[in-house]
Amino acid sequence: MLATLTEGPFSDPDWIFEPKLDGERGLAHRRGRTVELWSRNRKRLTDTYPEITDALAGLGGGDLVLDGEIVAFDQGRPSFGRLQPRIGLTDPDRARRSGVAVAYLVFDILRHDGRRLTDQPLVDRRRILEATVESGPVVVLNGAWPGDGELLFNQMCAQGWEGVVAKRAASPYLSRRSRDWLKIKCVQRQELVVGGFTEPKGTRVGLGALLVGYYDDGQLHYAGKVGTGFSQRMLRSMRDLLDGLAEEQSPFADEHIPERDPHWVRPELVVEVGFSEWTGGGRLRHPTFVGLRDDKVAGQVGRERPPAPG
């Protein structure tokens, strides 16, 4: 189930509010002591996060299907940038040696002891979840507060978190995007598709900036260039990935991209970008690179817009 972007915080006794988590979504399936962990686009994550699968195998109770977010903490808050060295690893020993500690913050339960729970109201699923999963150092219950979304939003923003997710207490679990779940962000963030890049200048290594865009009506539209937020290691790593996707023609539908001598690539890589606002011309203002995402399908990346009132 996916949340719909909305513009501002609100309070309502019929809604439950949770901290928005800056990580990688993961569905956990446990049968007996066998655990499989999957991303939202059905990529197997079992060996990427072996300490999570071990912890889930050790939980009490019977068969389970859980929904949650895999996070790495930096100064007490989830950081997608901190999680980057773990993303894409498939060797469990290498994952354990990465030096990046992770946790699985669980916020929903879809099946319990053979009983399907997706038709149950969220408030009932949450009650079963709290009776089933006891928080530990690796598997943690994500917090949930009824009613006062504005207070939680202000607290999360003040502490540097991404925002909050509002969930209608009576809602069932739907395997699609729904307005029964709403995401309210402290800062603007958006997944975008890489269609090209520029050469580095001066002492910079790897690349100068990523040329990014989003899909609308099956066409990739240019959204601007992203040149800040990279570590030296990420600049080199991104260049290696992009060189393997080289193309002669621009993948963007726009006739003119205002960059000198750009390199074009197949639009397969998805990145997360922070920015201050969209310009009237559909470009990002003050964008900064947050991280590379391998849990999103490039062709499904569109510009996020709050739904029109009513």
Contacts in CASP RR format, 6 or more apart in sequence:
PFRMAT RR
TARGET T0000
AUTHOR 0000-0000-0000
METHOD contacts of the structure
MODEL  1
MLATLTEGPFSDPDWIFEPKLDGERGLAHRRGRTVELWSRNRKRLTDTYP
EITDALAGLGGGDLVLDGEIVAFDQGRPSFGRLQPRIGLTDPDRARRSGV
AVAYLVFDILRHDGRRLTDQPLVDRRRILEATVESGPVVVLNGAWPGDGE
LLFNQMCAQGWEGVVAKRAASPYLSRRSRDWLKIKCVQRQELVVGGFTEP
KGTRVGLGALLVGYYDDGQLHYAGKVGTGFSQRMLRSMRDLLDGLAEEQS
PFADEHIPERDPHWVRPELVVEVGFSEWTGGGRLRHPTFVGLRDDKVAGQ
VGRERPPAPG
1 67 0 8 1.000
1 108 0 8 1.000
1 173 0 8 1.000
1 174 0 8 1.000
1 175 0 8 1.000
1 176 0 8 1.000
1 177 0 8 1.000
1 178 0 8 1.000
1 181 0 8 1.000
2 40 0 8 1.000
2 176 0 8 1.000
2 177 0 8 1.000
2 178 0 8 1.000
2 181 0 8 1.000
3 165 0 8 1.000
3 177 0 8 1.000
3 178 0 8 1.000
3 181 0 8 1.000
3 182 0 8 1.000
3 183 0 8 1.000
4 177 0 8 1.000
4 178 0 8 1.000
4 179 0 8 1.000
4 181 0 8 1.000
4 182 0 8 1.000
4 183 0 8 1.000
4 307 0 8 1.000
5 182 0 8 1.000
5 183 0 8 1.000
5 185 0 8 1.000
5 304 0 8 1.000
5 305 0 8 1.000
5 306 0 8 1.000
6 166 0 8 1.000
6 182 0 8 1.000
6 183 0 8 1.000
6 184 0 8 1.000
6 306 0 8 1.000
6 307 0 8 1.000
7 184 0 8 1.000
7 306 0 8 1.000
8 153 0 8 1.000
8 184 0 8 1.000
9 149 0 8 1.000
9 150 0 8 1.000
9 153 0 8 1.000
9 154 0 8 1.000
9 164 0 8 1.000
9 184 0 8 1.000
10 149 0 8 1.000
10 150 0 8 1.000
10 166 0 8 1.000
11 147 0 8 1.000
11 148 0 8 1.000
11 149 0 8 1.000
11 150 0 8 1.000
11 151 0 8 1.000
12 147 0 8 1.000
12 149 0 8 1.000
12 166 0 8 1.000
13 146 0 8 1.000
13 147 0 8 1.000
14 147 0 8 1.000
14 168 0 8 1.000
14 169 0 8 1.000
14 170 0 8 1.000
15 146 0 8 1.000
15 147 0 8 1.000
15 149 0 8 1.000
15 166 0 8 1.000
15 167 0 8 1.000
15 168 0 8 1.000
15 169 0 8 1.000
16 122 0 8 1.000
16 123 0 8 1.000
16 126 0 8 1.000
16 144 0 8 1.000
16 145 0 8 1.000
16 146 0 8 1.000
16 147 0 8 1.000
16 166 0 8 1.000
16 167 0 8 1.000
16 168 0 8 1.000
16 169 0 8 1.000
17 144 0 8 1.000
17 145 0 8 1.000
17 146 0 8 1.000
17 147 0 8 1.000
17 148 0 8 1.000
17 149 0 8 1.000
17 152 0 8 1.000
17 153 0 8 1.000
17 164 0 8 1.000
17 165 0 8 1.000
17 166 0 8 1.000
17 167 0 8 1.000
18 107 0 8 1.000
18 142 0 8 1.000
18 143 0 8 1.000
18 144 0 8 1.000
18 145 0 8 1.000
18 164 0 8 1.000
18 165 0 8 1.000
18 167 0 8 1.000
19 142 0 8 1.000
19 143 0 8 1.000
19 152 0 8 1.000
19 156 0 8 1.000
19 161 0 8 1.000
19 163 0 8 1.000
19 164 0 8 1.000
19 165 0 8 1.000
20 156 0 8 1.000
20 161 0 8 1.000
20 162 0 8 1.000
20 163 0 8 1.000
20 164 0 8 1.000
20 165 0 8 1.000
20 183 0 8 1.000
20 184 0 8 1.000
20 185 0 8 1.000
21 68 0 8 1.000
21 69 0 8 1.000
21 71 0 8 1.000
21 78 0 8 1.000
21 105 0 8 1.000
21 142 0 8 1.000
21 162 0 8 1.000
22 71 0 8 1.000
22 77 0 8 1.000
22 78 0 8 1.000
22 79 0 8 1.000
22 80 0 8 1.000
22 161 0 8 1.000
22 162 0 8 1.000
23 69 0 8 1.000
23 70 0 8 1.000
23 71 0 8 1.000
23 72 0 8 1.000
23 78 0 8 1.000
23 80 0 8 1.000
23 83 0 8 1.000
24 39 0 8 1.000
24 45 0 8 1.000
24 69 0 8 1.000
24 70 0 8 1.000
24 71 0 8 1.000
24 80 0 8 1.000
24 83 0 8 1.000
24 87 0 8 1.000
24 295 0 8 1.000
25 39 0 8 1.000
25 40 0 8 1.000
25 67 0 8 1.000
25 68 0 8 1.000
25 69 0 8 1.000
25 70 0 8 1.000
25 295 0 8 1.000
26 37 0 8 1.000
26 38 0 8 1.000
26 39 0 8 1.000
26 40 0 8 1.000
26 45 0 8 1.000
26 67 0 8 1.000
26 68 0 8 1.000
26 69 0 8 1.000
26 70 0 8 1.000
26 104 0 8 1.000
27 37 0 8 1.000
27 38 0 8 1.000
27 39 0 8 1.000
27 40 0 8 1.000
27 65 0 8 1.000
27 66 0 8 1.000
27 67 0 8 1.000
27 68 0 8 1.000
27 110 0 8 1.000
28 35 0 8 1.000
28 36 0 8 1.000
28 37 0 8 1.000
28 38 0 8 1.000
28 52 0 8 1.000
28 53 0 8 1.000
28 56 0 8 1.000
28 64 0 8 1.000
28 65 0 8 1.000
28 66 0 8 1.000
28 67 0 8 1.000
28 68 0 8 1.000
28 104 0 8 1.000
28 106 0 8 1.000
29 35 0 8 1.000
29 36 0 8 1.000
29 37 0 8 1.000
29 38 0 8 1.000
29 64 0 8 1.000
29 65 0 8 1.000
30 36 0 8 1.000
30 56 0 8 1.000
30 57 0 8 1.000
30 59 0 8 1.000
30 62 0 8 1.000
30 63 0 8 1.000
30 64 0 8 1.000
30 65 0 8 1.000
30 66 0 8 1.000
31 63 0 8 1.000
32 57 0 8 1.000
32 62 0 8 1.000
32 63 0 8 1.000
33 57 0 8 1.000
33 58 0 8 1.000
34 57 0 8 1.000
35 46 0 8 1.000
35 53 0 8 1.000
35 54 0 8 1.000
35 56 0 8 1.000
35 57 0 8 1.000
36 44 0 8 1.000
36 46 0 8 1.000
36 53 0 8 1.000
37 44 0 8 1.000
37 45 0 8 1.000
37 46 0 8 1.000
37 48 0 8 1.000
37 49 0 8 1.000
37 52 0 8 1.000
37 53 0 8 1.000
37 56 0 8 1.000
37 70 0 8 1.000
38 44 0 8 1.000
38 45 0 8 1.000
39 45 0 8 1.000
39 294 0 8 1.000
39 295 0 8 1.000
40 295 0 8 1.000
40 296 0 8 1.000
41 295 0 8 1.000
41 296 0 8 1.000
41 297 0 8 1.000
43 294 0 8 1.000
43 295 0 8 1.000
45 70 0 8 1.000
46 53 0 8 1.000
47 89 0 8 1.000
47 90 0 8 1.000
47 91 0 8 1.000
47 92 0 8 1.000
47 95 0 8 1.000
48 86 0 8 1.000
48 87 0 8 1.000
48 88 0 8 1.000
48 89 0 8 1.000
48 90 0 8 1.000
48 92 0 8 1.000
48 95 0 8 1.000
49 70 0 8 1.000
49 86 0 8 1.000
49 95 0 8 1.000
49 102 0 8 1.000
49 104 0 8 1.000
50 92 0 8 1.000
50 95 0 8 1.000
50 96 0 8 1.000
51 96 0 8 1.000
51 102 0 8 1.000
51 138 0 8 1.000
52 70 0 8 1.000
52 102 0 8 1.000
52 103 0 8 1.000
52 104 0 8 1.000
52 138 0 8 1.000
52 139 0 8 1.000
54 138 0 8 1.000
55 104 0 8 1.000
55 136 0 8 1.000
55 138 0 8 1.000
55 139 0 8 1.000
56 64 0 8 1.000
56 66 0 8 1.000
56 104 0 8 1.000
56 139 0 8 1.000
59 132 0 8 1.000
59 133 0 8 1.000
59 134 0 8 1.000
59 139 0 8 1.000
60 132 0 8 1.000
61 113 0 8 1.000
61 132 0 8 1.000
62 112 0 8 1.000
62 113 0 8 1.000
63 111 0 8 1.000
63 112 0 8 1.000
63 113 0 8 1.000
63 114 0 8 1.000
64 109 0 8 1.000
64 111 0 8 1.000
64 112 0 8 1.000
64 132 0 8 1.000
65 109 0 8 1.000
65 110 0 8 1.000
65 111 0 8 1.000
66 106 0 8 1.000
66 108 0 8 1.000
66 109 0 8 1.000
66 110 0 8 1.000
66 129 0 8 1.000
66 133 0 8 1.000
67 106 0 8 1.000
67 107 0 8 1.000
67 108 0 8 1.000
67 109 0 8 1.000
67 110 0 8 1.000
67 173 0 8 1.000
68 104 0 8 1.000
68 105 0 8 1.000
68 106 0 8 1.000
68 107 0 8 1.000
68 108 0 8 1.000
68 142 0 8 1.000
69 78 0 8 1.000
69 104 0 8 1.000
69 105 0 8 1.000
69 107 0 8 1.000
69 142 0 8 1.000
70 83 0 8 1.000
70 102 0 8 1.000
70 103 0 8 1.000
70 104 0 8 1.000
70 105 0 8 1.000
71 78 0 8 1.000
71 79 0 8 1.000
71 83 0 8 1.000
71 102 0 8 1.000
71 103 0 8 1.000
71 104 0 8 1.000
71 105 0 8 1.000
72 78 0 8 1.000
72 79 0 8 1.000
72 81 0 8 1.000
72 82 0 8 1.000
72 83 0 8 1.000
72 86 0 8 1.000
72 100 0 8 1.000
72 101 0 8 1.000
72 102 0 8 1.000
72 103 0 8 1.000
73 79 0 8 1.000
73 82 0 8 1.000
73 101 0 8 1.000
73 103 0 8 1.000
74 81 0 8 1.000
74 82 0 8 1.000
77 159 0 8 1.000
77 160 0 8 1.000
77 161 0 8 1.000
78 105 0 8 1.000
78 161 0 8 1.000
78 162 0 8 1.000
80 272 0 8 1.000
80 290 0 8 1.000
80 291 0 8 1.000
81 290 0 8 1.000
81 291 0 8 1.000
82 100 0 8 1.000
83 100 0 8 1.000
83 102 0 8 1.000
84 234 0 8 1.000
84 291 0 8 1.000
84 292 0 8 1.000
85 98 0 8 1.000
85 99 0 8 1.000
85 100 0 8 1.000
86 95 0 8 1.000
86 98 0 8 1.000
86 100 0 8 1.000
86 102 0 8 1.000
87 292 0 8 1.000
87 293 0 8 1.000
87 294 0 8 1.000
88 294 0 8 1.000
89 95 0 8 1.000
89 98 0 8 1.000
102 138 0 8 1.000
103 137 0 8 1.000
103 138 0 8 1.000
103 139 0 8 1.000
103 140 0 8 1.000
104 138 0 8 1.000
104 139 0 8 1.000
104 140 0 8 1.000
105 140 0 8 1.000
105 141 0 8 1.000
105 142 0 8 1.000
106 129 0 8 1.000
106 133 0 8 1.000
106 139 0 8 1.000
106 140 0 8 1.000
106 141 0 8 1.000
106 142 0 8 1.000
107 129 0 8 1.000
107 141 0 8 1.000
107 142 0 8 1.000
107 143 0 8 1.000
107 144 0 8 1.000
108 122 0 8 1.000
108 125 0 8 1.000
108 126 0 8 1.000
108 129 0 8 1.000
108 173 0 8 1.000
109 117 0 8 1.000
109 125 0 8 1.000
109 128 0 8 1.000
109 129 0 8 1.000
109 132 0 8 1.000
109 133 0 8 1.000
110 116 0 8 1.000
110 117 0 8 1.000
110 118 0 8 1.000
110 125 0 8 1.000
110 173 0 8 1.000
111 117 0 8 1.000
112 128 0 8 1.000
112 132 0 8 1.000
117 124 0 8 1.000
117 125 0 8 1.000
117 128 0 8 1.000
117 173 0 8 1.000
118 172 0 8 1.000
118 173 0 8 1.000
118 174 0 8 1.000
118 175 0 8 1.000
119 172 0 8 1.000
119 173 0 8 1.000
120 128 0 8 1.000
120 172 0 8 1.000
120 173 0 8 1.000
121 169 0 8 1.000
121 170 0 8 1.000
121 171 0 8 1.000
121 172 0 8 1.000
122 167 0 8 1.000
122 168 0 8 1.000
122 169 0 8 1.000
122 170 0 8 1.000
122 171 0 8 1.000
122 172 0 8 1.000
122 173 0 8 1.000
123 169 0 8 1.000
123 170 0 8 1.000
125 173 0 8 1.000
126 144 0 8 1.000
129 141 0 8 1.000
130 141 0 8 1.000
133 139 0 8 1.000
133 141 0 8 1.000
134 141 0 8 1.000
135 141 0 8 1.000
145 151 0 8 1.000
145 152 0 8 1.000
146 169 0 8 1.000
149 164 0 8 1.000
149 166 0 8 1.000
152 164 0 8 1.000
153 163 0 8 1.000
153 164 0 8 1.000
153 184 0 8 1.000
153 186 0 8 1.000
156 162 0 8 1.000
156 163 0 8 1.000
156 164 0 8 1.000
156 186 0 8 1.000
157 163 0 8 1.000
157 186 0 8 1.000
160 186 0 8 1.000
161 186 0 8 1.000
162 185 0 8 1.000
162 186 0 8 1.000
162 187 0 8 1.000
162 189 0 8 1.000
163 183 0 8 1.000
163 184 0 8 1.000
163 185 0 8 1.000
163 186 0 8 1.000
164 183 0 8 1.000
164 184 0 8 1.000
165 181 0 8 1.000
165 182 0 8 1.000
165 183 0 8 1.000
165 184 0 8 1.000
166 181 0 8 1.000
166 182 0 8 1.000
166 183 0 8 1.000
166 184 0 8 1.000
167 180 0 8 1.000
167 181 0 8 1.000
167 182 0 8 1.000
168 180 0 8 1.000
168 181 0 8 1.000
171 178 0 8 1.000
171 180 0 8 1.000
171 181 0 8 1.000
174 180 0 8 1.000
179 307 0 8 1.000
187 274 0 8 1.000
188 274 0 8 1.000
188 275 0 8 1.000
188 276 0 8 1.000
188 277 0 8 1.000
189 272 0 8 1.000
189 273 0 8 1.000
189 274 0 8 1.000
189 275 0 8 1.000
189 290 0 8 1.000
190 214 0 8 1.000
190 272 0 8 1.000
190 273 0 8 1.000
190 274 0 8 1.000
190 275 0 8 1.000
190 284 0 8 1.000
190 303 0 8 1.000
190 304 0 8 1.000
191 270 0 8 1.000
191 271 0 8 1.000
191 272 0 8 1.000
191 273 0 8 1.000
191 293 0 8 1.000
191 296 0 8 1.000
191 301 0 8 1.000
191 302 0 8 1.000
192 212 0 8 1.000
192 213 0 8 1.000
192 214 0 8 1.000
192 223 0 8 1.000
192 226 0 8 1.000
192 270 0 8 1.000
192 271 0 8 1.000
192 272 0 8 1.000
192 273 0 8 1.000
192 301 0 8 1.000
193 212 0 8 1.000
193 213 0 8 1.000
193 214 0 8 1.000
193 215 0 8 1.000
193 220 0 8 1.000
193 267 0 8 1.000
193 268 0 8 1.000
193 269 0 8 1.000
193 270 0 8 1.000
193 298 0 8 1.000
193 299 0 8 1.000
193 301 0 8 1.000
194 210 0 8 1.000
194 211 0 8 1.000
194 212 0 8 1.000
194 242 0 8 1.000
194 265 0 8 1.000
194 267 0 8 1.000
194 268 0 8 1.000
194 269 0 8 1.000
194 270 0 8 1.000
194 271 0 8 1.000
195 210 0 8 1.000
195 211 0 8 1.000
195 212 0 8 1.000
195 213 0 8 1.000
195 220 0 8 1.000
195 250 0 8 1.000
195 251 0 8 1.000
195 252 0 8 1.000
195 264 0 8 1.000
195 265 0 8 1.000
195 266 0 8 1.000
195 267 0 8 1.000
196 210 0 8 1.000
196 211 0 8 1.000
196 242 0 8 1.000
196 250 0 8 1.000
196 251 0 8 1.000
196 262 0 8 1.000
196 263 0 8 1.000
196 264 0 8 1.000
196 265 0 8 1.000
197 207 0 8 1.000
197 208 0 8 1.000
197 209 0 8 1.000
197 210 0 8 1.000
197 211 0 8 1.000
197 238 0 8 1.000
197 239 0 8 1.000
197 242 0 8 1.000
197 262 0 8 1.000
197 263 0 8 1.000
197 265 0 8 1.000
198 207 0 8 1.000
198 208 0 8 1.000
198 209 0 8 1.000
198 211 0 8 1.000
198 225 0 8 1.000
198 259 0 8 1.000
198 260 0 8 1.000
198 261 0 8 1.000
198 262 0 8 1.000
198 263 0 8 1.000
199 207 0 8 1.000
199 208 0 8 1.000
199 261 0 8 1.000
199 263 0 8 1.000
200 206 0 8 1.000
200 207 0 8 1.000
200 208 0 8 1.000
200 235 0 8 1.000
201 208 0 8 1.000
204 235 0 8 1.000
205 232 0 8 1.000
205 235 0 8 1.000
205 236 0 8 1.000
205 239 0 8 1.000
206 235 0 8 1.000
206 236 0 8 1.000
206 238 0 8 1.000
206 239 0 8 1.000
207 235 0 8 1.000
207 238 0 8 1.000
207 239 0 8 1.000
207 242 0 8 1.000
208 227 0 8 1.000
208 235 0 8 1.000
209 225 0 8 1.000
209 226 0 8 1.000
209 227 0 8 1.000
210 225 0 8 1.000
210 226 0 8 1.000
210 227 0 8 1.000
210 238 0 8 1.000
210 271 0 8 1.000
210 289 0 8 1.000
211 222 0 8 1.000
211 224 0 8 1.000
211 225 0 8 1.000
211 252 0 8 1.000
211 257 0 8 1.000
211 259 0 8 1.000
211 262 0 8 1.000
212 222 0 8 1.000
212 223 0 8 1.000
212 224 0 8 1.000
212 225 0 8 1.000
212 226 0 8 1.000
212 271 0 8 1.000
212 273 0 8 1.000
212 284 0 8 1.000
212 287 0 8 1.000
213 220 0 8 1.000
213 221 0 8 1.000
213 222 0 8 1.000
213 223 0 8 1.000
213 224 0 8 1.000
213 252 0 8 1.000
213 301 0 8 1.000
214 220 0 8 1.000
214 221 0 8 1.000
214 223 0 8 1.000
214 301 0 8 1.000
214 302 0 8 1.000
214 303 0 8 1.000
215 221 0 8 1.000
215 298 0 8 1.000
215 299 0 8 1.000
215 300 0 8 1.000
215 301 0 8 1.000
215 302 0 8 1.000
216 302 0 8 1.000
216 303 0 8 1.000
218 299 0 8 1.000
219 253 0 8 1.000
220 251 0 8 1.000
220 252 0 8 1.000
220 253 0 8 1.000
220 267 0 8 1.000
221 252 0 8 1.000
221 253 0 8 1.000
221 254 0 8 1.000
221 282 0 8 1.000
221 303 0 8 1.000
222 252 0 8 1.000
222 253 0 8 1.000
222 254 0 8 1.000
222 257 0 8 1.000
222 283 0 8 1.000
223 282 0 8 1.000
223 283 0 8 1.000
223 284 0 8 1.000
223 303 0 8 1.000
224 283 0 8 1.000
224 284 0 8 1.000
224 287 0 8 1.000
225 259 0 8 1.000
225 287 0 8 1.000
226 271 0 8 1.000
226 273 0 8 1.000
226 284 0 8 1.000
226 287 0 8 1.000
226 288 0 8 1.000
226 289 0 8 1.000
227 287 0 8 1.000
227 288 0 8 1.000
227 289 0 8 1.000
228 287 0 8 1.000
228 288 0 8 1.000
228 289 0 8 1.000
229 288 0 8 1.000
229 289 0 8 1.000
229 290 0 8 1.000
230 238 0 8 1.000
230 289 0 8 1.000
234 289 0 8 1.000
234 291 0 8 1.000
234 292 0 8 1.000
238 292 0 8 1.000
241 269 0 8 1.000
242 263 0 8 1.000
242 265 0 8 1.000
242 269 0 8 1.000
244 265 0 8 1.000
245 265 0 8 1.000
245 266 0 8 1.000
245 268 0 8 1.000
245 269 0 8 1.000
246 263 0 8 1.000
246 264 0 8 1.000
246 265 0 8 1.000
247 264 0 8 1.000
247 265 0 8 1.000
247 266 0 8 1.000
248 264 0 8 1.000
249 264 0 8 1.000
250 257 0 8 1.000
250 262 0 8 1.000
250 264 0 8 1.000
251 264 0 8 1.000
251 265 0 8 1.000
251 266 0 8 1.000
251 267 0 8 1.000
267 298 0 8 1.000
267 299 0 8 1.000
268 298 0 8 1.000
269 292 0 8 1.000
269 298 0 8 1.000
270 292 0 8 1.000
270 293 0 8 1.000
270 294 0 8 1.000
270 296 0 8 1.000
270 297 0 8 1.000
270 298 0 8 1.000
270 301 0 8 1.000
271 289 0 8 1.000
271 290 0 8 1.000
271 291 0 8 1.000
271 292 0 8 1.000
271 293 0 8 1.000
272 290 0 8 1.000
272 291 0 8 1.000
272 292 0 8 1.000
272 293 0 8 1.000
273 284 0 8 1.000
273 287 0 8 1.000
273 288 0 8 1.000
273 289 0 8 1.000
273 290 0 8 1.000
274 287 0 8 1.000
274 288 0 8 1.000
274 290 0 8 1.000
275 284 0 8 1.000
275 285 0 8 1.000
275 286 0 8 1.000
275 287 0 8 1.000
275 288 0 8 1.000
276 285 0 8 1.000
276 286 0 8 1.000
277 285 0 8 1.000
278 284 0 8 1.000
278 285 0 8 1.000
278 303 0 8 1.000
279 285 0 8 1.000
END
